[in-house]
């Protein structure tokens, strides 16, 4: 393609460029500010949309295609994190950042497609990029919520029961406490906090339980379990091999007041 033709094809990349820059900022905030601890590795992905923006600014021929690929990558590399935040509008900042990220990705994708398909761009094409991109962002969010549903199932627990749930801290690489006990008449339910830089799971293979808790987030898990003992582990990466294991004991009888309070359902938070 000749230089003049290339100039016409990418004559107005401002919408895609701006969306890519916003995408980079939202990704950086997600992993540097909202994470339990800053995650420089995941935050470094922000370099990719910035690089795409630079290619768009220089009007490089492959810039629109690169931008589309990068936008999709940023959305789907950690889909659980986004789905978790999008379904919880009450957590205002994480929800807002997730919404901005998927919207920016949609605008980047659509406006880049406009650059590929239209030999020249103007106000109409920019409006298509913004309007169509917002619609694609909504579609991306819907896809995340359908494919990776992350809402809490609290069953029939009352607000008082939810407030009294024992807290289990997820640290690198252990559950604290690791020995969980629940007596008859108590809900088999826990509140998990993850103040690390990585995602962790509460997994009981025998019961088909596999609850993921993103970095910097808190989650409630209600388990349907008969009396017995169940092995617990984190299924993320090699966390189980590194010692992130525990045990859940559901007793036939109610726990007495002398039972270890830090391991029983309804206990207070112990770090």
Backbone as CSV, one residue per row, in Angstrom:
resi,resn,N_x,N_y,N_z,CA_x,CA_y,CA_z,C_x,C_y,C_z
1,UNK,0.847,-1.191,0.000,0.000,0.000,0.000,0.885,1.244,0.000
2,UNK,0.525,2.215,-0.836,1.322,3.429,-0.933,1.178,4.275,0.312
3,UNK,2.132,5.195,0.507,2.090,6.065,1.686,0.838,6.921,1.716
4,UNK,0.398,7.515,0.592,-0.839,8.309,0.645,-2.052,7.489,1.025
5,UNK,-2.130,6.241,0.477,-3.260,5.381,0.815,-3.261,5.045,2.290
6,UNK,-2.075,4.764,2.822,-1.955,4.473,4.241,-2.388,5.672,5.061
7,UNK,-2.021,6.851,4.621,-2.395,8.066,5.340,-3.912,8.231,5.370
8,UNK,-4.594,7.902,4.278,-6.041,8.023,4.255,-6.705,6.991,5.169
9,UNK,-6.127,5.781,5.160,-6.744,4.705,5.916,-6.700,4.984,7.406
10,UNK,-5.662,5.600,7.893,-5.515,5.847,9.326,-5.507,7.339,9.600
11,UNK,-6.344,8.073,8.864,-6.290,9.531,8.953,-6.835,10.078,10.260
12,UNK,-7.703,9.319,10.956,-8.290,9.841,12.186,-8.362,8.752,13.255
13,UNK,-7.225,8.411,13.874,-7.204,7.337,14.872,-7.469,7.830,16.285
14,UNK,-7.941,9.076,16.454,-8.025,9.663,17.791,-8.905,8.860,18.736
15,UNK,-10.041,8.359,18.276,-10.954,7.629,19.158,-10.321,6.338,19.648
16,UNK,-9.755,5.568,18.729,-9.100,4.316,19.120,-7.887,4.583,20.000
17,UNK,-7.151,5.637,19.687,-5.972,5.996,20.469,-6.363,6.344,21.905
18,UNK,-7.382,7.182,22.056,-7.826,7.581,23.391,-8.345,6.388,24.177
19,UNK,-9.129,5.528,23.510,-9.662,4.343,24.183,-8.538,3.424,24.645
20,UNK,-7.496,3.290,23.836,-6.361,2.447,24.225,-5.646,3.017,25.444
21,UNK,-5.501,4.336,25.477,-4.866,4.975,26.630,-5.695,4.774,27.898
22,UNK,-7.019,4.935,27.789,-7.902,4.715,28.936,-7.827,3.263,29.398
23,UNK,-7.760,2.339,28.444,-7.643,0.913,28.761,-6.372,0.645,29.561
24,UNK,-5.276,1.287,29.168,-4.011,1.110,29.882,-4.109,1.609,31.314
25,UNK,-4.728,2.775,31.496,-4.861,3.351,32.841,-5.752,2.478,33.717
26,UNK,-6.872,2.010,33.175,-7.783,1.171,33.954,-7.114,-0.127,34.369
27,UNK,-6.347,-0.729,33.474,-5.639,-1.965,33.818,-4.611,-1.711,34.915
28,UNK,-3.887,-0.603,34.830,-2.889,-0.273,35.846,-3.546,-0.073,37.209
29,UNK,-4.675,0.622,37.247,-5.382,0.844,38.514,-5.847,-0.487,39.101
30,UNK,-6.324,-1.376,38.252,-6.810,-2.676,38.712,-5.751,-3.439,39.483
31,UNK,-4.525,-3.439,38.955,-3.493,-4.298,39.545,-2.503,-3.565,40.448
32,UNK,-2.547,-2.246,40.475,-1.665,-1.506,41.364,-2.407,-0.881,42.541
33,UNK,-3.680,-0.546,42.353,-4.444,0.143,43.399,-5.481,-0.775,44.031
34,UNK,-6.234,-1.517,43.229,-7.327,-2.322,43.750,-6.884,-3.696,44.239
35,UNK,-5.732,-4.155,43.827,-5.237,-5.454,44.262,-4.892,-5.424,45.743
36,UNK,-4.896,-6.610,46.369,-4.531,-6.683,47.775,-3.137,-6.146,48.015
37,UNK,-2.242,-6.470,47.114,-0.901,-5.908,47.064,-0.603,-5.617,45.596
38,UNK,0.183,-4.592,45.313,0.475,-4.280,43.904,1.035,-5.484,43.156
39,UNK,0.525,-5.685,41.954,0.968,-6.784,41.103,1.629,-6.194,39.857
40,UNK,2.940,-5.915,39.937,3.616,-5.267,38.805,3.559,-6.078,37.519
41,UNK,3.553,-7.404,37.647,3.520,-8.237,36.450,2.267,-8.029,35.628
42,UNK,1.098,-8.069,36.292,-0.151,-7.859,35.572,-0.312,-6.395,35.171
43,UNK,0.167,-5.482,36.014,0.084,-4.056,35.670,0.909,-3.744,34.427
44,UNK,1.977,-4.529,34.213,2.840,-4.302,33.054,2.107,-4.518,31.736
45,UNK,0.960,-5.222,31.780,0.167,-5.392,30.563,-0.302,-4.054,30.009
46,UNK,-0.311,-3.026,30.860,-0.717,-1.702,30.394,0.209,-1.178,29.306
47,UNK,1.399,-1.727,29.226,2.334,-1.320,28.172,1.770,-1.652,26.794
48,UNK,0.995,-2.741,26.706,0.489,-3.172,25.402,-0.509,-2.182,24.802
49,UNK,-1.562,-1.759,25.538,-2.438,-0.744,24.938,-1.729,0.583,24.711
50,UNK,-0.731,0.905,25.531,0.042,2.123,25.276,0.840,1.990,23.983
51,UNK,1.391,0.802,23.757,2.123,0.559,22.507,1.172,0.638,21.314
52,UNK,-0.045,0.093,21.483,-1.040,0.188,20.400,-1.386,1.637,20.126
53,UNK,-1.526,2.441,21.192,-1.820,3.863,21.008,-0.693,4.566,20.262
54,UNK,0.549,4.182,20.567,1.688,4.782,19.878,1.680,4.431,18.394
55,UNK,1.321,3.179,18.074,1.238,2.770,16.667,0.132,3.537,15.947
56,UNK,-0.992,3.736,16.646,-2.082,4.506,16.046,-1.655,5.951,15.803
57,UNK,-0.962,6.522,16.763,-0.506,7.908,16.634,0.452,8.071,15.462
58,UNK,1.287,7.043,15.230,2.240,7.078,14.109,1.606,6.614,12.803
59,UNK,0.323,6.235,12.874,-0.421,5.796,11.691,0.236,4.606,10.991
60,UNK,0.692,3.659,11.792,1.262,2.424,11.254,0.128,1.557,10.716
61,UNK,0.351,0.911,9.604,-0.713,0.192,8.922,-1.367,-0.875,9.787
62,UNK,-0.569,-1.595,10.578,-1.122,-2.697,11.362,-1.698,-2.235,12.696
63,UNK,-1.656,-0.956,12.983,-2.081,-0.458,14.289,-3.503,-0.860,14.667
64,UNK,-4.503,-0.727,13.769,-5.864,-1.111,14.161,-5.986,-2.586,14.543
65,UNK,-5.327,-3.459,13.797,-5.390,-4.889,14.100,-4.721,-5.174,15.444
66,UNK,-3.582,-4.548,15.678,-2.892,-4.712,16.956,-3.774,-4.227,18.103
67,UNK,-4.442,-3.101,17.903,-5.306,-2.538,18.944,-6.445,-3.480,19.289
68,UNK,-7.056,-4.076,18.289,-8.153,-5.022,18.530,-7.662,-6.211,19.351
69,UNK,-6.514,-6.765,18.969,-5.969,-7.923,19.683,-5.619,-7.573,21.125
70,UNK,-5.017,-6.420,21.323,-4.612,-6.001,22.667,-5.830,-5.767,23.550
71,UNK,-6.863,-5.122,23.017,-8.073,-4.863,23.801,-8.710,-6.162,24.259
72,UNK,-8.792,-7.140,23.360,-9.365,-8.440,23.734,-8.507,-9.128,24.785
73,UNK,-7.189,-9.024,24.646,-6.282,-9.659,25.608,-6.456,-9.078,27.005
74,UNK,-6.521,-7.757,27.117,-6.632,-7.118,28.425,-7.928,-7.518,29.126
75,UNK,-9.004,-7.690,28.358,-10.283,-8.073,28.955,-10.271,-9.527,29.413
76,UNK,-9.726,-10.416,28.588,-9.905,-11.839,28.841,-8.717,-12.528,29.496
77,UNK,-7.647,-11.799,29.813,-6.525,-12.468,30.455,-6.832,-12.796,31.913
78,UNK,-7.649,-11.962,32.587,-8.094,-12.246,33.952,-9.604,-11.997,34.032
79,UNK,-10.411,-12.823,33.358,-11.849,-12.537,33.256,-12.583,-12.610,34.588
80,UNK,-12.116,-13.460,35.504,-12.810,-13.596,36.790,-12.787,-12.287,37.561
81,UNK,-11.647,-11.585,37.531,-11.529,-10.316,38.243,-12.585,-9.319,37.772
82,UNK,-12.711,-9.187,36.448,-13.684,-8.245,35.890,-15.113,-8.678,36.192
83,UNK,-15.404,-9.974,36.014,-16.752,-10.464,36.289,-17.108,-10.252,37.754
84,UNK,-16.150,-10.465,38.639,-16.367,-10.283,40.078,-16.770,-8.848,40.382
85,UNK,-16.066,-7.883,39.798,-16.345,-6.468,40.081,-17.612,-5.982,39.385
86,UNK,-17.874,-6.465,38.176,-19.035,-5.997,37.426,-20.356,-6.411,38.055
87,UNK,-20.354,-7.499,38.809,-21.594,-7.968,39.419,-21.811,-7.366,40.803
88,UNK,-20.877,-6.486,41.245,-20.968,-5.879,42.569,-20.905,-4.354,42.469
89,UNK,-21.955,-3.731,41.969,-21.942,-2.264,41.837,-21.842,-1.542,43.171
90,UNK,-22.152,-2.238,44.276,-22.028,-1.611,45.585,-20.592,-1.287,45.953
91,UNK,-19.633,-2.035,45.400,-18.210,-1.719,45.578,-17.846,-0.729,44.479
92,UNK,-18.059,0.541,44.770,-18.116,1.560,43.718,-16.847,1.650,42.885
93,UNK,-15.681,1.776,43.519,-14.454,1.976,42.748,-14.099,0.769,41.883
94,UNK,-14.074,-0.455,42.436,-13.791,-1.607,41.564,-14.797,-1.745,40.431
95,UNK,-16.089,-1.509,40.732,-17.108,-1.602,39.682,-16.864,-0.555,38.600
96,UNK,-16.580,0.683,39.011,-16.378,1.758,38.044,-15.174,1.485,37.157
97,UNK,-14.083,1.007,37.752,-12.882,0.724,36.963,-13.143,-0.409,35.979
98,UNK,-13.839,-1.452,36.425,-14.158,-2.569,35.531,-15.057,-2.115,34.392
99,UNK,-16.048,-1.277,34.704,-16.956,-0.782,33.669,-16.214,0.082,32.657
100,UNK,-15.320,0.939,33.139,-14.527,1.778,32.233,-13.622,0.906,31.364
101,UNK,-13.039,-0.127,31.960,-12.121,-0.983,31.199,-12.833,-1.688,30.053
102,UNK,-13.985,-2.323,30.325,-14.662,-3.049,29.242,-15.227,-2.083,28.203
103,UNK,-15.662,-0.893,28.645,-16.160,0.094,27.684,-15.034,0.595,26.790
104,UNK,-13.885,0.896,27.396,-12.731,1.348,26.612,-12.291,0.271,25.626
105,UNK,-12.328,-0.985,26.070,-11.961,-2.079,25.166,-12.931,-2.139,23.987
106,UNK,-14.230,-2.015,24.265,-15.214,-2.032,23.178,-15.014,-0.896,22.203
107,UNK,-14.775,0.316,22.707,-14.552,1.472,21.828,-13.274,1.283,21.018
108,UNK,-12.225,0.765,21.651,-10.974,0.526,20.931,-11.180,-0.468,19.793
109,UNK,-11.960,-1.515,20.057,-12.194,-2.541,19.039,-13.003,-1.985,17.870
110,UNK,-14.125,-1.342,18.173,-15.003,-0.859,17.102,-14.351,0.267,16.311
111,UNK,-13.731,1.224,16.999,-13.099,2.337,16.278,-11.921,1.839,15.443
112,UNK,-11.252,0.787,15.882,-10.181,0.211,15.067,-10.745,-0.487,13.839
113,UNK,-11.878,-1.176,14.017,-12.538,-1.785,12.851,-12.946,-0.731,11.846
114,UNK,-13.420,0.430,12.322,-13.782,1.532,11.427,-12.562,1.981,10.637
115,UNK,-11.404,2.056,11.300,-10.180,2.459,10.603,-9.804,1.461,9.513
116,UNK,-10.069,0.190,9.778,-9.734,-0.846,8.787,-10.700,-0.813,7.605
117,UNK,-11.989,-0.614,7.887,-13.012,-0.765,6.857,-13.298,0.503,6.074
118,UNK,-13.010,1.666,6.645,-13.317,2.930,5.974,-12.042,3.589,5.463
119,UNK,-12.000,3.996,4.203,-10.810,4.646,3.674,-10.549,6.009,4.298
120,UNK,-11.579,6.632,4.841,-11.401,7.910,5.515,-12.393,7.979,6.663
121,UNK,-12.097,8.773,7.644,-12.965,8.860,8.807,-13.325,10.304,9.093
122,UNK,-14.449,10.483,9.736,-14.894,11.814,10.111,-15.760,11.735,11.347
123,UNK,-16.594,12.747,11.558,-17.415,12.787,12.767,-18.348,11.589,12.852
124,UNK,-18.958,11.216,11.727,-19.869,10.072,11.730,-19.190,8.797,12.151
125,UNK,-17.999,8.566,11.626,-17.271,7.354,11.978,-16.852,7.368,13.443
126,UNK,-16.500,8.555,13.953,-16.139,8.647,15.370,-17.345,8.324,16.256
127,UNK,-18.527,8.793,15.850,-19.731,8.475,16.608,-20.023,6.982,16.557
128,UNK,-19.768,6.362,15.412,-19.945,4.908,15.307,-18.988,4.213,16.261
129,UNK,-17.750,4.702,16.302,-16.772,4.110,17.201,-17.192,4.210,18.652
130,UNK,-17.717,5.369,19.047,-18.129,5.562,20.440,-19.408,4.793,20.768
131,UNK,-20.438,4.971,19.926,-21.705,4.300,20.186,-21.607,2.790,20.042
132,UNK,-21.029,2.366,18.907,-20.876,0.934,18.701,-19.919,0.321,19.706
133,UNK,-18.881,1.079,20.061,-17.922,0.576,21.033,-18.530,0.390,22.404
134,UNK,-19.399,1.315,22.796,-20.090,1.177,24.080,-20.967,-0.065,24.077
135,UNK,-21.658,-0.299,22.958,-22.495,-1.496,22.850,-21.651,-2.761,22.930
136,UNK,-20.499,-2.755,22.280,-19.602,-3.917,22.348,-19.081,-4.095,23.778
137,UNK,-18.808,-2.974,24.462,-18.375,-3.061,25.856,-19.429,-3.731,26.720
138,UNK,-20.698,-3.372,26.503,-21.796,-4.011,27.240,-21.846,-5.501,26.914
139,UNK,-21.634,-5.836,25.634,-21.636,-7.245,25.233,-20.472,-7.998,25.879
140,UNK,-19.307,-7.354,25.970,-18.168,-7.983,26.638,-18.475,-8.244,28.108
141,UNK,-19.085,-7.252,28.769,-19.448,-7.410,30.177,-20.446,-8.550,30.350
142,UNK,-21.441,-8.610,29.465,-22.430,-9.683,29.546,-21.782,-11.044,29.350
143,UNK,-20.830,-11.119,28.424,-20.121,-12.378,28.186,-19.359,-12.814,29.432
144,UNK,-18.683,-11.869,30.075,-17.944,-12.184,31.299,-18.872,-12.719,32.381
145,UNK,-20.045,-12.082,32.549,-20.957,-12.474,33.615,-21.621,-13.819,33.342
146,UNK,-21.801,-14.153,32.056,-22.430,-15.427,31.709,-21.423,-16.577,31.767
147,UNK,-20.237,-16.355,31.221,-19.238,-17.434,31.128,-18.510,-17.630,32.450
148,UNK,-18.263,-16.537,33.178,-17.545,-16.617,34.452,-18.397,-15.984,35.568
149,UNK,-19.554,-16.559,35.893,-20.423,-15.952,36.909,-19.729,-15.917,38.269
150,UNK,-19.817,-14.774,38.944,-19.090,-14.600,40.206,-19.963,-14.045,41.331
151,UNK,-21.261,-14.157,41.217,-22.122,-13.656,42.288,-22.064,-14.599,43.485
152,UNK,-22.258,-14.042,44.669,-22.266,-14.843,45.887,-23.631,-15.494,46.078
153,UNK,-23.631,-16.788,46.384,-24.864,-17.492,46.709,-24.911,-17.647,48.226
154,UNK,-25.652,-16.767,48.880,-25.717,-16.786,50.346,-26.872,-17.634,50.862
155,UNK,-27.553,-18.322,49.959,-28.633,-19.200,50.370,-29.702,-18.455,51.144
156,UNK,-30.114,-19.042,52.284,-31.162,-18.430,53.100,-30.594,-17.760,54.343
157,UNK,-29.304,-17.443,54.327,-28.681,-16.835,55.493,-29.235,-15.430,55.727
158,UNK,-29.482,-15.124,56.987,-29.959,-13.799,57.340,-28.793,-12.820,57.393
159,UNK,-29.120,-11.542,57.463,-28.065,-10.535,57.575,-27.244,-10.744,58.837
160,UNK,-27.894,-11.167,59.923,-27.172,-11.412,61.171,-26.199,-12.580,61.019
161,UNK,-26.637,-13.634,60.347,-25.760,-14.778,60.122,-24.580,-14.405,59.228
162,UNK,-24.866,-13.615,58.190,-23.782,-13.194,57.298,-22.756,-12.358,58.040
163,UNK,-23.235,-11.482,58.922,-22.320,-10.627,59.681,-21.482,-11.427,60.655
164,UNK,-22.004,-12.577,61.103,-21.295,-13.382,62.102,-20.406,-14.454,61.491
165,UNK,-20.333,-14.527,60.172,-19.535,-15.586,59.547,-18.060,-15.454,59.925
166,UNK,-17.394,-16.585,60.126,-15.960,-16.530,60.418,-15.179,-16.097,59.185
167,UNK,-14.107,-15.368,59.392,-13.276,-14.885,58.294,-12.048,-15.768,58.140
168,UNK,-11.776,-16.155,56.915,-10.588,-16.931,56.586,-9.703,-16.071,55.693
169,UNK,-8.516,-15.775,56.157,-7.591,-14.972,55.368,-6.802,-15.860,54.417
170,UNK,-6.731,-15.427,53.167,-5.916,-16.133,52.179,-4.600,-15.379,52.043
171,UNK,-3.528,-16.042,52.413,-2.209,-15.423,52.337,-1.320,-16.298,51.476
172,UNK,-0.189,-15.764,51.059,0.739,-16.561,50.242,1.628,-17.392,51.149
173,UNK,1.424,-18.657,51.288,0.443,-19.506,50.593,-0.204,-20.368,51.670
174,UNK,-1.225,-19.861,52.321,-1.928,-20.609,53.352,-3.299,-19.989,53.604
175,UNK,-4.159,-20.826,54.208,-5.423,-20.352,54.738,-5.209,-20.075,56.224
176,UNK,-5.766,-18.991,56.725,-5.631,-18.688,58.139,-6.990,-18.304,58.711
177,UNK,-7.595,-19.218,59.512,-7.083,-20.531,59.937,-7.232,-21.577,58.832
178,UNK,-6.449,-22.652,58.949,-6.501,-23.722,57.958,-7.423,-24.851,58.384
179,UNK,-7.696,-24.929,59.691,-8.584,-25.968,60.212,-9.932,-25.329,60.535
180,UNK,-10.954,-25.685,59.784,-12.281,-25.086,59.915,-13.240,-26.118,60.499
181,UNK,-14.011,-25.702,61.510,-14.972,-26.599,62.141,-16.351,-25.939,62.173
182,UNK,-17.344,-26.721,61.840,-18.723,-26.243,61.852,-19.566,-27.288,62.580
183,UNK,-20.402,-26.828,63.517,-21.251,-27.744,64.272,-22.675,-27.762,63.768
184,UNK,-23.419,-28.722,64.249,-24.826,-28.842,63.871,-25.575,-27.553,64.215
185,UNK,-26.436,-27.134,63.317,-27.209,-25.923,63.534,-26.524,-24.663,63.050
186,UNK,-25.289,-24.784,62.617,-24.562,-23.623,62.105,-24.458,-23.714,60.584
187,UNK,-24.501,-22.574,59.887,-24.317,-22.613,58.427,-22.882,-22.971,58.074
188,UNK,-22.733,-23.826,57.090,-21.391,-24.149,56.595,-21.029,-23.040,55.612
189,UNK,-20.554,-21.954,56.157,-20.319,-20.756,55.345,-19.169,-19.962,55.936
190,UNK,-18.424,-19.285,55.048,-17.240,-18.543,55.477,-17.097,-17.273,54.642
191,UNK,-16.404,-16.324,55.215,-16.051,-15.106,54.496,-14.546,-15.145,54.244
192,UNK,-14.159,-15.003,52.990,-12.750,-15.070,52.613,-12.225,-13.689,52.246
193,UNK,-11.036,-13.382,52.730,-10.368,-12.142,52.343,-9.057,-12.493,51.662
194,UNK,-8.729,-11.755,50.624,-7.493,-12.002,49.877,-6.724,-10.697,49.757
195,UNK,-5.743,-10.516,50.610,-4.939,-9.297,50.600,-3.580,-9.521,49.955
196,UNK,-3.498,-10.507,49.063,-2.247,-10.790,48.360,-2.289,-10.181,46.958
197,UNK,-1.238,-10.416,46.191,-1.176,-9.876,44.832,-1.665,-10.874,43.787
198,UNK,-2.228,-11.997,44.240,-2.651,-13.044,43.313,-4.051,-13.520,43.685
199,UNK,-4.716,-14.173,42.746,-6.004,-14.783,43.030,-5.806,-16.112,43.744
200,UNK,-6.751,-16.455,44.626,-6.724,-17.746,45.313,-8.094,-18.390,45.209
201,UNK,-8.145,-19.694,45.462,-9.424,-20.393,45.457,-9.623,-21.151,46.762
202,UNK,-10.875,-21.378,47.087,-11.281,-22.271,48.175,-11.915,-23.460,47.480
203,UNK,-11.176,-24.564,47.426,-11.581,-25.710,46.622,-11.719,-26.956,47.488
204,UNK,-12.878,-27.594,47.387,-13.108,-28.898,48.022,-13.559,-29.830,46.906
205,UNK,-12.644,-30.606,46.379,-12.929,-31.452,45.221,-14.070,-32.417,45.496
206,UNK,-14.099,-32.975,46.693,-15.108,-33.972,47.049,-16.522,-33.413,46.977
207,UNK,-16.665,-32.117,47.230,-17.987,-31.484,47.240,-18.271,-30.675,45.982
208,UNK,-17.328,-30.634,45.057,-17.511,-29.839,43.848,-17.483,-28.353,44.108
209,UNK,-16.795,-27.938,45.178,-16.701,-26.521,45.539,-15.415,-25.942,44.970
210,UNK,-15.527,-24.837,44.251,-14.341,-24.184,43.678,-14.633,-22.688,43.588
211,UNK,-14.346,-21.969,44.663,-14.665,-20.553,44.788,-13.389,-19.742,44.604
212,UNK,-13.377,-18.837,43.627,-12.192,-18.004,43.397,-12.380,-16.636,44.046
213,UNK,-11.328,-16.179,44.719,-11.345,-14.871,45.367,-10.254,-14.017,44.735
214,UNK,-10.603,-13.020,43.935,-9.588,-12.186,43.292,-8.765,-11.393,44.308
215,UNK,-7.606,-10.984,43.883,-6.712,-10.181,44.718,-7.413,-8.922,45.204
216,UNK,-7.302,-8.671,46.523,-7.871,-7.464,47.099,-9.363,-7.513,47.337
217,UNK,-9.984,-8.680,47.174,-11.426,-8.778,47.302,-11.837,-9.654,48.487
218,UNK,-13.098,-9.538,48.866,-13.703,-10.360,49.923,-14.875,-11.121,49.326
219,UNK,-15.018,-12.391,49.718,-16.090,-13.207,49.139,-16.676,-14.148,50.182
220,UNK,-17.962,-14.423,50.041,-18.664,-15.348,50.930,-18.894,-16.661,50.202
221,UNK,-18.668,-17.770,50.909,-18.919,-19.092,50.340,-19.837,-19.869,51.267
222,UNK,-20.922,-20.392,50.719,-21.839,-21.262,51.452,-21.690,-22.660,50.871
223,UNK,-21.377,-23.618,51.740,-21.054,-24.975,51.300,-22.148,-25.935,51.743
224,UNK,-22.585,-26.789,50.837,-23.562,-27.829,51.163,-22.783,-29.081,51.528
225,UNK,-22.642,-29.342,52.840,-21.796,-30.449,53.284,-22.454,-31.196,54.432
226,UNK,-22.437,-32.512,54.338,-22.890,-33.361,55.430,-21.768,-33.495,56.458
227,UNK,-22.082,-33.991,57.647,-21.028,-34.212,58.638,-19.901,-35.069,58.067
228,UNK,-18.691,-34.694,58.372,-17.517,-35.405,57.865,-16.330,-34.470,57.787
229,UNK,-15.233,-34.975,57.253,-14.020,-34.191,57.085,-13.708,-34.070,55.597
230,UNK,-13.323,-32.873,55.198,-13.090,-32.592,53.786,-11.774,-31.843,53.612
231,UNK,-10.986,-32.310,52.659,-9.714,-31.647,52.361,-9.978,-30.370,51.562
232,UNK,-9.311,-29.306,51.957,-9.438,-27.999,51.307,-8.092,-27.633,50.695
233,UNK,-8.123,-27.022,49.518,-6.870,-26.543,48.923,-7.144,-25.363,48.001
234,UNK,-6.083,-24.671,47.620,-6.160,-23.611,46.614,-5.754,-24.212,45.279
235,UNK,-6.630,-24.105,44.294,-6.378,-24.719,42.986,-5.676,-23.781,42.017
236,UNK,-5.320,-22.578,42.462,-4.654,-21.632,41.564,-3.178,-22.011,41.422
237,UNK,-2.734,-22.131,40.185,-1.320,-22.393,39.924,-0.783,-23.561,40.731
238,UNK,0.375,-23.333,41.357,0.994,-24.365,42.188,0.827,-24.067,43.671
239,UNK,-0.238,-23.342,44.015,-0.430,-22.925,45.401,-0.624,-24.113,46.340
240,UNK,-1.299,-25.159,45.868,-1.478,-26.346,46.713,-0.130,-26.979,47.026
241,UNK,0.719,-27.092,46.016,2.042,-27.670,46.226,2.886,-26.836,47.184
242,UNK,2.609,-25.537,47.230,3.354,-24.652,48.128,2.801,-24.654,49.550
243,UNK,1.749,-25.450,49.790,1.248,-25.600,51.146,-0.066,-24.929,51.441
244,UNK,-0.773,-24.445,50.416,-2.047,-23.783,50.665,-3.146,-24.836,50.726
245,UNK,-3.232,-25.495,51.879,-4.185,-26.579,52.106,-4.818,-26.394,53.480
246,UNK,-5.912,-27.095,53.716,-6.585,-27.037,55.002,-7.580,-28.166,55.109
247,UNK,-8.428,-28.082,56.128,-9.426,-29.126,56.334,-10.698,-28.514,56.908
248,UNK,-11.822,-28.964,56.370,-13.137,-28.574,56.882,-13.745,-29.762,57.601
249,UNK,-14.135,-29.558,58.862,-14.799,-30.604,59.641,-16.207,-30.143,59.971
250,UNK,-17.168,-30.928,59.536,-18.565,-30.677,59.861,-18.976,-31.746,60.870
251,UNK,-19.299,-31.330,62.103,-19.554,-32.279,63.175,-21.019,-32.689,63.235
252,UNK,-21.243,-33.866,63.844,-22.609,-34.358,64.043,-23.346,-33.545,65.097
253,UNK,-22.591,-33.012,66.051,-23.185,-32.295,67.168,-22.830,-30.819,67.115
254,UNK,-23.551,-30.019,67.853,-23.245,-28.597,67.950,-21.921,-28.409,68.671
255,UNK,-21.169,-27.400,68.266,-19.911,-27.110,68.942,-20.196,-26.513,70.311
256,UNK,-19.404,-26.913,71.271,-19.557,-26.350,72.607,-18.822,-25.034,72.703
257,UNK,-19.082,-24.286,73.756,-18.441,-22.981,73.936,-16.955,-23.102,74.152
258,UNK,-16.487,-24.324,74.484,-15.047,-24.511,74.699,-14.332,-24.931,73.434
259,UNK,-15.097,-25.156,72.361,-14.450,-25.515,71.094,-13.626,-24.351,70.606
260,UNK,-12.564,-24.666,69.889,-11.630,-23.640,69.434,-12.370,-22.561,68.669
261,UNK,-12.507,-21.346,69.216,-13.351,-20.326,68.585,-12.832,-19.858,67.250
262,UNK,-11.512,-19.930,67.034,-11.004,-19.387,65.781,-11.260,-20.294,64.600
263,UNK,-11.727,-21.512,64.869,-11.951,-22.430,63.755,-13.424,-22.742,63.543
264,UNK,-14.304,-22.228,64.385,-15.712,-22.581,64.271,-16.487,-21.537,63.493
265,UNK,-17.567,-22.006,62.841,-18.414,-21.073,62.112,-19.075,-20.123,63.089
266,UNK,-19.040,-18.812,62.739,-19.585,-17.810,63.623,-18.526,-17.160,64.462
267,UNK,-17.284,-17.597,64.312,-16.189,-17.002,65.080,-15.839,-15.651,64.545
268,UNK,-15.110,-14.890,65.344,-14.658,-13.584,64.908,-13.392,-13.729,64.083
269,UNK,-13.006,-12.666,63.448,-11.835,-12.656,62.558,-10.548,-12.700,63.376
270,UNK,-9.731,-13.678,63.038,-8.397,-13.764,63.634,-7.388,-13.751,62.514
271,UNK,-6.390,-12.910,62.577,-5.423,-12.832,61.493,-4.411,-13.930,61.565
